[in-house]
């Protein structure tokens, strides 16, 4: 392929600043792969990077996009057998493109028969949910889990993993449409966010409270989620939306013996390489077996990336938004 299209960020501040452009294919440097992109996963992090508000700053101009799935078409890693292999790319940018040159360490090999759409958008949600629930919070069968932002990409994946573990899931969402969505994924109970959250949770848990809270949207900033936990409960901070950063009530930490965890799944995977190998095996199994997950994404065209990033920012999306390029293949 001599030329390809991508979305380039020349100016920080807003998704509308992305420029749809054509580029010439570039040579592959040492320890890099050239990947033909089939599908791309959209993330809230992409928006933060475009605005210049993420902790990692790309130098301008840059191509956003942190995850995608495709097939290797060229290599410079002394791995000729890699050409033709199906892979996921996880990087700090570059995936909003029909062709990506990726560093060797940013490429994850997957089985050819794994669903391309799920593979392109569920590595980050899976790793985040897996590290939160299994590695950090030590979730087990019978535990009650509260998820904020439950209808988003990470939330929907967390519901599926939690149900596999035999947990009871309470999903906190914004409207009835989102309740219908999380029901299909297996959420046990579903609450619209409001002042009566505590009363409703205590009724569901017979006044005991939840074992674990997975706060994806930073809801602690507006509601005292820690009051929803039982003695020894675990509050897991996964993310924030629109500067939803809270000061934690230390009296609840003390009186209820609570544990608070900050979740940085990517960093966890870097630091614990032995665990990473096992987690990646579970990821492959997860994508093969969980057909329920395929109900949790929306597929859109490459031409509509800006429109759908705006949809995510306005919290109008359900599940994950997956972008198909013109080179899309299911396997």
N, C-alpha and C positions, 0 to 999 in steps of 0.2 A: 504494500500500500504506500503510495508516494505522498499522499496528502490526506489530512483528516480534519475534523472539526472539534472544537472545544469551547468552553466558557472561561474567559479570562477576567480576573479582577485587577483593573488598573488603578482603582481608587477605592479606598475604604469608606464604609459608611452605610451602604444600602444594597440590597440584592439587585435593585434595578440598574446598578452600575456594572453588572456583569456584561461582558461583550462576547457575543457569539462570533467566533473567528475561525479562519482556515489556516492550517499550518502545514509545512513540509515535514515529512517523516525524518527523524534525526537518527544518527548512529548510536549504537548501544555501547556504553563504556564498560570497563571491567567491573565484574560483580553486579551486572544489571541484566534484567530481562525486558524484552519488548512484548507487551501484552495487547492483543486485540480485545477491546471491551465489549461484552455482551449486555451487561446490565450494571446499574449503579444504585447504591442505597443512599437516600437523602437523610441527613441528620441535623438536629438543632445546632450541633457543633459547627456545621458548615456555615450557618448563618452568623454565628459568633465570630468565626474567622474572617468572613467577608466584612463584618463591621469593625474588625480589629479589636474585639473585646474578649478573645480567647487568650488563655495563658501563654499559648505558643503563637508567636507572631511570624507570619510568612513575609518575606521581602517582596515588595511590589516590583513588577506585576507577577501574579501567580495564578495558577489554576486551582480552584477549590475542589473539594471532594475527598473524603477520607476512606471510602470503601467502595469496592467494585468487584465484579467477577468477569473473567474472560479466559482466553487461551493464549499460551505463550507462542509467539511466532518467530522470535529470534532470541538468542542468548549469548552472553559473554561471561559465562561463569564456569567454563570448562564442563558443561553439563549438556551435551548434545541431545541426550535422552529426554530433556525437559521440553523440547520443542513439541508442541501439540498437546501438552498437558493442560488440564483445567486448573485454574488457580483463583484465589481471592487475593486482592491487594488491600492492605491496610496501611495507610500512610498519613502524613500530616498535610496532604494536599495532592492534587494532580489527577483525581479520578473523574472530574467532570469533562471527560474527553473520550473520543472514540478509540484512541490509542494511547497507551501509557508506557513510559519507560520507568521501570520500578527497580529500586535497589533489591538485591537478593534477600535481605532481611525483612523486607516489606511484603514478601510473597508467601502465601500459604497454599500448599498443594492439597487438592481435594479429589475425591473420586469422580470420575466422569459422569456417573449416573445420578449424582446429587442435583436436585432441582436448582437451576441457575438463578432464578428469581430469589428464592430463599437464601441461597449462598451469597448473593450480592448485598443483601441488606440485613442479615441476621447474625453476623459474626459479633459485631459490637453489642447488640442487645443480649445475645446469648452469653458472651464473656462477662458482661456487666452483671447480668442476673445470676449466673453460675457462681462467680466470685463472691457476690453479695450473700446469696442464700446458703450455698454449700461450703465455700471456703472460709468465709468470715463469720457469718451468723450461725453456722452449724445447724441449719434448719433440719427438722425431722418430721416424720409422720405424725399428724395430729396437731402440729403447731398452727396457730392462727396468724396469718400474715395480712397486714394492711398495706396496700399499694396506692400511692398517690400518682396521678398521671397514668392511671392504669390502662387507658385506651391508646396510649402512644406506642412507639416501636419497642422500647425497653419494657414498658409495662405489660404489653401483650405477651412478650416472650417470657417475662417473669411469671405470669399466670400459668402458662403451659408447663414450665419447669416445676412450679410449686404444686400443681395438680399431680404431676408425675411422682413427686415426693410424698403425696398423700396429705398435703396441707389443706387447711381451710382458708380460702382467699376472700378478703373483703376489699373490693375495689372502690376507690373514691374517684368519682368522675363529675363532670360539669353539667350534663344534661341527659335526658332520657335516651336520645340517640346513641350516646356512648354507653349507656347501660345495656342496651340491646347488643352492642358489639362485644362487651366483655362477657356477657352471658354465653355467647357462642363459643368463647374460648375456654369456658369452664369455671368462671368466677362463681364462688359459692354465694356471696352476698354483694350487693351493689348499692352504694349510697351516693346521692347527689350532694356535693360539698355545700355545707351550710352550718348554721350555729348549733344545730341539734346533732352534730356528728357524735359527740361523746355519749349522749343518751342512746343513740341507735347502736353504737358499738357495744356498749355495756349490755344492752338487751340481747344482742347476737351472741355475746360471749358469756352470758349469764353472770354479769357483773365482775368477771375476772380480768378482762382486758386482753389485748393481743400479746403474742409472744415477740413478734417482729414487726417493725415498720420499715418499709422500703420507700423512702421519700425521694421521688424522682423529680418533682416539680418545685420543691422548696416550700411546701405548704405549712411547715412549722412557723414560717414568718407571719402567717395570718391566724392560724389555729394552733393551740397548744397540743400538738400531736402526742407529746410525751404523757399526757394525762390518759391516753388511750392504751398505754402499756401496762402489763401486769408487773408484779415484783420480779426484778431481774431481767426485764424485757430489753430488747436490742433495737436501738434506733440507728438505721443505716442511711447516711447522707449520700445520695447518688448524684444529685444535681440540683440546679436552680433554673428558674425561668424569670426573665425580666427583673434581675437583681433581687430575687426573693431570698435574701440572706438574712438569717435570724440570729438573735442572741439567745442561747439556750438557758432555760430556767434551771439553775443548778440545784434548787431545792428539790425538784423532782428527781434529779440524778441521785441525790443523797438519800432522800426518804424512800424511794422505790428501788434503790440499788440498780439503777439502769446502766446499760453499757451503750456507748455511742461510738460508731465507726464511720470514718470517712472512706468512701469507696473510690479507688483509682484502679480500675481493673487492668488497664494497660500497663501500669507501673508494676502491679502485682505479677503479671505474666513475665515481665522482664526480670524481676528479682527472684522468682521461684521457677527456675527452668525445668526442674524435674516434674513439678506439678503442671507446668505448661504442656508438656508432652501428653500427659494423661487427659488434661482438659480438652486439648485439640482432638483427641480420639473420641471423647464424649460428644464434641461438637459435630463431628462427622456422623456419629450414630443418631444424634438428635435430629439433624436435617433429613436423614433417611426415614426415620420412623414417625415423625410428628406431622402427619397430614393436617392436623388441626391448625398448625401454624400457617398453612397456606391460605387460611381464611382471613388472615390478619394483615394482608398487605394490599395496596392499591397499585396497579401498574399504569404508568404514564409514558408518554413519548419524550425522547431526548430534547425535542424542541420546546418542551413546557417546563424545563427545570426552574426558571425564575418564578413562574406562576405557582409552582408547587412548593417552593421554599417559602413563599409568602403565606401559603396555606398552613404550613407547619408553624410559622411564627405567630400566626393568628389563632393557633390551637384549634383549627378546623379539620385537621386530618384524623383519620382513624387507623390505628396500627402504623405500619411502615409504608412509606411511599417508595416504590421501586421504578427506576427509569430504564426503559429498554432502548438500546441503540439499534441502528439499522443492521448491525451484525449479530443481533440476538439469536442464540440457539438454546434450546431447552436442555440439551445434554452435550 
